[in-house]
C-alpha cells in the first residue's frame, strides 16, 4: 500500500475550510481527513498552503496551439499531446477535456482529419499521462462531412464530451457578418475575399443542420456521452437545446440566456480568461457578472490552462465567494455536470486528485498536483517569498 500524508494545509471542503489540517492518501484515494495518529510512507508539509480538489477543465483547446503553434506549422501530434499534458499538470488541472473541432477543412488544425488524428494521439498517450486526459469533440453543425466521423468515434468510445456549435455569421458569437469577417481575417490571416467565401460556405452548410444535430445528440445520449450547446444566445435557443437533451450550456452570450439555462437545469460553462480580463473577446457577457448573479456553474480555461486557478481566486475576490464556492466552479460543479462521481471534492473514498496552491506575490500558483494519488507536478516557491507577499486582504476576508 502506498501512502502519503499531506500536513499543515488549509483544506478546502465543499462547505468549509479546515485550517492547519491534513489529508491521508492511500492507493490513489483519499483515505482520511484530519487523521489521528496516521503514519505514511511519505509526508508532505504544505506549510499553510491551500489544498483544493484537482481542477476539471471541461473545455480547453490549448492542444491546438501545441499541435500548430504557428499557422500551417504542425508539430508531431504525439509530441504535442505530451506537452499539453505537462501544461495541465503544472496548471493544477487533473482532468482536462481537450476540445477538438470538427469543421471540415475550415482552417489549420480545425478540420476533421486533424481532429481525428489528435484524438487518437491522446488515446495512445493516456496510459502515460501525468493527468487524466479526456476528449471533448466540438461539432460545427454546418459541416455535413463530420457527422459520420463523429458517429464512428462515439462508437469506438473515444468521445468523453460532445458539444454542438454554430459559428455561422448573424447569431451566437458572431452577431453580424462583419464580426465574423473580422475574426477570420485577424485570427487566421484570411483576405477579405477568403473570409467572405468562408462565410458563404458556412451559411450554405446550415441546410439540414438541425436533423444532423438531432441524430448525433441521440447517439451520444445512447452511449452515455455528456452533451453541451455552444454560444447560446437566447431563451428560445436554450429551450430548443434542452428539448434535444443537451445537458450543459457553454459560453451563453448574455445574462438572460444564462439565467434561462440554469432555471431549466442546464449547468453553464464560462471562460476563465474572461474572468481575468474582465471582458469577453467577442463582446459577449462578462463572466464575472454571471458569477455575481449566481448563474455561472463552471469555469473552463477555454484556451489557456494557467488561467483556471487564477480565475477561481479572482472570482472569490471580485464576487465575494468563499474558497469552497470558488473551488466548486472549477472542480465540484464540472464533475457533477459530466457525471464524474469519483472526483471533484476532497472527500473520503474519492480519487486523490488534489492541488496545493501557494499565494506568491498575490498570485495563486500551483505548487503540487496529485492525480489519482500520484504526484504529477511539484514546484518549490520560497517560503520567505510567500510570507512576504501574504494573501491580499480581500481574498483573505472571503477565504477564512
ZAMARGU-4260 file (C-alpha; in steps of 0.2 Angstrom, whole numbers, plus 5000, padded with zeros to 4 digits):
<rodrens>
0) 5000/5000/5000 | 5007/5017/4995 | 5003/5031/5007 | 5006/5050/5008 | 5001/5062/5022
5) 4998/5080/5017 | 5000/5091/5033 | 4998/5109/5038 | 4986/5113/5024 | 4971/5124/5023
10) 4959/5110/5016 | 4945/5116/5005 | 4930/5105/5008 | 4913/5108/4999 | 4906/5118/5013
15) 4921/5123/5024 | 4939/5127/5025 | 4949/5117/5038 | 4964/5127/5045 | 4981/5118/5048
20) 4973/5101/5043 | 4979/5085/5035 | 4974/5073/5022 | 4979/5055/5020 | 4981/5047/5003
25) 4981/5028/5001 | 4982/5018/4985 | 4976/5033/4975 | 4961/5038/4985 | 4958/5050/5000
30) 4958/5038/5015 | 4956/5051/5029 | 4954/5070/5033 | 4962/5076/5049 | 4968/5058/5053
35) 4973/5054/5071 | 4990/5046/5073 | 4992/5042/5054 | 5008/5036/5048 | 5013/5037/5029
40) 5027/5032/5018 | 5029/5050/5013 | 5024/5066/5022 | 5022/5082/5013 | 5022/5098/5024
45) 5012/5111/5014 | 5017/5125/5026 | 5000/5133/5026 | 4996/5131/5008 | 4978/5129/5001
50) 4974/5111/4997 | 4960/5110/4984 | 4952/5097/4973 | 4961/5094/4957 | 4953/5105/4944
55) 4942/5098/4930 | 4943/5108/4914 | 4928/5104/4903 | 4934/5115/4888 | 4951/5119/4883
60) 4958/5120/4865 | 4976/5123/4870 | 4981/5107/4862 | 4978/5115/4845 | 4992/5128/4849
65) 5003/5114/4854 | 5000/5105/4838 | 5000/5120/4827 | 5010/5134/4836 | 5010/5145/4820
70) 4999/5145/4805 | 5002/5129/4794 | 5017/5124/4806 | 5012/5107/4813 | 5022/5098/4826
75) 5021/5079/4828 | 5005/5075/4837 | 5012/5063/4850 | 5024/5077/4855 | 5010/5090/4856
80) 5000/5078/4867 | 5014/5075/4879 | 5017/5094/4881 | 4999/5099/4884 | 4998/5085/4897
85) 5013/5093/4906 | 5005/5110/4905 | 4989/5104/4913 | 4998/5096/4927 | 5008/5112/4931
90) 4991/5122/4930 | 4983/5110/4943 | 4971/5103/4930 | 4970/5084/4935 | 4955/5081/4922
95) 4957/5091/4906 | 4944/5089/4892 | 4954/5093/4876 | 4942/5102/4865 | 4944/5097/4846
100) 4934/5105/4832 | 4926/5095/4818 | 4923/5108/4805 | 4928/5100/4788 | 4943/5109/4782
105) 4939/5126/4790 | 4957/5131/4794 | 4973/5125/4802 | 4970/5111/4814 | 4952/5114/4815
110) 4946/5101/4802 | 4940/5083/4803 | 4956/5074/4798 | 4967/5083/4811 | 4955/5082/4825
115) 4953/5063/4822 | 4972/5061/4822 | 4974/5071/4838 | 4961/5061/4847 | 4970/5045/4843
120) 4986/5053/4849 | 4978/5057/4865 | 4971/5040/4867 | 4988/5032/4864 | 4996/5043/4877
125) 4983/5041/4891 | 4991/5027/4900 | 5007/5038/4901 | 4999/5054/4906 | 5003/5064/4921
130) 4984/5069/4922 | 4968/5060/4916 | 4967/5067/4898 | 4949/5066/4890 | 4942/5072/4874
135) 4929/5085/4870 | 4923/5084/4852 | 4916/5100/4845 | 4904/5098/4831 | 4902/5113/4819
140) 4884/5110/4813 | 4886/5117/4796 | 4898/5103/4792 | 4889/5088/4785 | 4905/5078/4782
145) 4909/5077/4800 | 4894/5068/4805 | 4899/5050/4800 | 4917/5054/4808 | 4910/5058/4825
150) 4897/5044/4824 | 4912/5032/4822 | 4922/5040/4836 | 4907/5038/4848 | 4905/5020/4843
155) 4923/5017/4847 | 4922/5025/4864 | 4934/5039/4861 | 4922/5054/4865 | 4920/5060/4883
160) 4910/5076/4880 | 4901/5082/4864 | 4896/5100/4860 | 4887/5107/4846 | 4892/5124/4839
165) 4886/5136/4826 | 4899/5149/4821 | 4889/5155/4806 | 4888/5174/4805 | 4872/5183/4811
170) 4870/5174/4828 | 4879/5167/4843 | 4897/5173/4844 | 4897/5182/4828 | 4882/5193/4829
175) 4885/5202/4812 | 4893/5196/4796 | 4907/5210/4799 | 4911/5202/4816 | 4914/5185/4808
180) 4924/5193/4794 | 4935/5202/4806 | 4938/5187/4816 | 4944/5175/4802 | 4954/5189/4794
185) 4963/5193/4811 | 4965/5176/4818 | 4968/5166/4803 | 4976/5178/4790 | 4962/5177/4778
190) 4960/5190/4764 | 4943/5198/4764 | 4938/5188/4749 | 4943/5172/4758 | 4934/5177/4773
195) 4918/5181/4763 | 4919/5164/4754 | 4921/5155/4771 | 4905/5164/4777 | 4895/5159/4762
200) 4901/5141/4764 | 4896/5141/4782 | 4879/5148/4779 | 4876/5136/4764 | 4880/5122/4776
205) 4866/5126/4788 | 4854/5117/4777 | 4850/5100/4785 | 4860/5105/4801 | 4845/5103/4813
210) 4842/5085/4808 | 4861/5081/4809 | 4862/5088/4827 | 4847/5078/4832 | 4854/5062/4825
215) 4871/5065/4833 | 4865/5070/4850 | 4853/5055/4851 | 4868/5044/4848 | 4879/5052/4861
220) 4865/5050/4874 | 4863/5032/4870 | 4882/5030/4873 | 4881/5039/4889 | 4891/5054/4882
225) 4888/5071/4891 | 4882/5085/4879 | 4883/5103/4878 | 4877/5118/4867 | 4889/5132/4862
230) 4887/5151/4862 | 4868/5150/4866 | 4861/5167/4863 | 4843/5167/4868 | 4830/5159/4879
235) 4822/5151/4864 | 4839/5143/4859 | 4841/5136/4877 | 4823/5128/4876 | 4827/5120/4859
240) 4844/5113/4866 | 4835/5107/4882 | 4822/5098/4871 | 4836/5089/4862 | 4843/5083/4878
245) 4858/5094/4879 | 4865/5094/4897 | 4876/5109/4898 | 4877/5127/4890 | 4894/5133/4885
250) 4898/5152/4885 | 4880/5159/4885 | 4880/5175/4876 | 4870/5186/4889 | 4864/5185/4906
255) 4846/5181/4901 | 4852/5166/4892 | 4862/5160/4907 | 4848/5163/4918 | 4836/5153/4907
260) 4849/5138/4906 | 4851/5137/4925 | 4832/5138/4928 | 4829/5123/4917 | 4843/5113/4925
265) 4857/5116/4912 | 4874/5120/4921 | 4883/5134/4912 | 4901/5135/4907 | 4911/5151/4906
270) 4928/5156/4902 | 4942/5159/4915 | 4951/5171/4903 | 4935/5181/4903 | 4936/5182/4922
275) 4954/5188/4922 | 4952/5200/4908 | 4936/5207/4914 | 4928/5205/4897 | 4924/5193/4883
280) 4934/5193/4867 | 4919/5193/4857 | 4909/5207/4866 | 4898/5194/4875 | 4893/5194/4893
285) 4907/5197/4906 | 4909/5180/4916 | 4911/5189/4932 | 4893/5196/4930 | 4886/5179/4928
290) 4896/5173/4944 | 4889/5188/4954 | 4871/5184/4948 | 4873/5166/4953 | 4871/5158/4935
295) 4889/5153/4932 | 4890/5134/4936 | 4908/5130/4929 | 4923/5139/4923 | 4934/5132/4910
300) 4951/5138/4904 | 4945/5139/4886 | 4962/5141/4878 | 4974/5144/4892 | 4976/5131/4906
305) 4985/5143/4918 | 4970/5154/4919 | 4959/5142/4928 | 4966/5143/4946 | 4969/5162/4944
310) 4951/5164/4939 | 4944/5154/4954 | 4953/5165/4966 | 4948/5181/4956 | 4930/5176/4957
315) 4932/5174/4976 | 4940/5191/4977 | 4928/5200/4965 | 4911/5191/4969 | 4913/5188/4987
320) 4914/5169/4986 | 4921/5158/4999 | 4936/5146/4994 | 4923/5132/4994 | 4912/5141/4982
325) 4926/5146/4971 | 4933/5128/4971 | 4915/5122/4966 | 4917/5132/4950 | 4932/5123/4944
330) 4930/5106/4952 | 4914/5101/4960 | 4902/5108/4948 | 4911/5102/4932 | 4912/5084/4940
335) 4893/5084/4943 | 4890/5091/4925 | 4899/5077/4917 | 4894/5063/4929 | 4911/5061/4937
340) 4906/5054/4954 | 4923/5049/4959 | 4932/5066/4960 | 4929/5085/4961 | 4929/5086/4980
345) 4940/5082/4995 | 4930/5068/5002 | 4935/5051/5010 | 4934/5037/4996 | 4936/5049/4981
350) 4951/5049/4969 | 4965/5058/4977 | 4965/5072/4963 | 4972/5086/4973 | 4982/5103/4971
355) 4991/5113/4983 | 4990/5132/4979 | 5003/5145/4986 | 5000/5163/4986 | 5016/5171/4979
360) 5016/5190/4977 | 4997/5189/4977 | 4996/5176/4963 | 4989/5159/4966 | 5002/5147/4960
365) 5000/5128/4959 | 5015/5120/4969 | 5009/5102/4969 | 4997/5092/4958 | 4992/5074/4963
370) 4982/5064/4950 | 4975/5048/4957 | 4986/5050/4972 | 5002/5051/4961 | 5012/5067/4962
375) 5011/5074/4944 | 5019/5091/4947 | 5029/5099/4960 | 5037/5116/4961 | 5046/5125/4976
380) 5041/5143/4980 | 5052/5150/4993 | 5043/5151/5010 | 5050/5168/5013 | 5043/5175/4997
385) 5026/5168/5001 | 5026/5175/5018 | 5032/5192/5012 | 5018/5193/4999 | 5004/5187/5010
390) 4986/5185/5005 | 4979/5201/4999 | 4966/5207/5011 | 4950/5205/5000 | 4954/5187/4996
395) 4959/5183/5014 | 4942/5190/5020 | 4932/5179/5010 | 4943/5163/5011 | 4943/5162/5030
</rodrens>
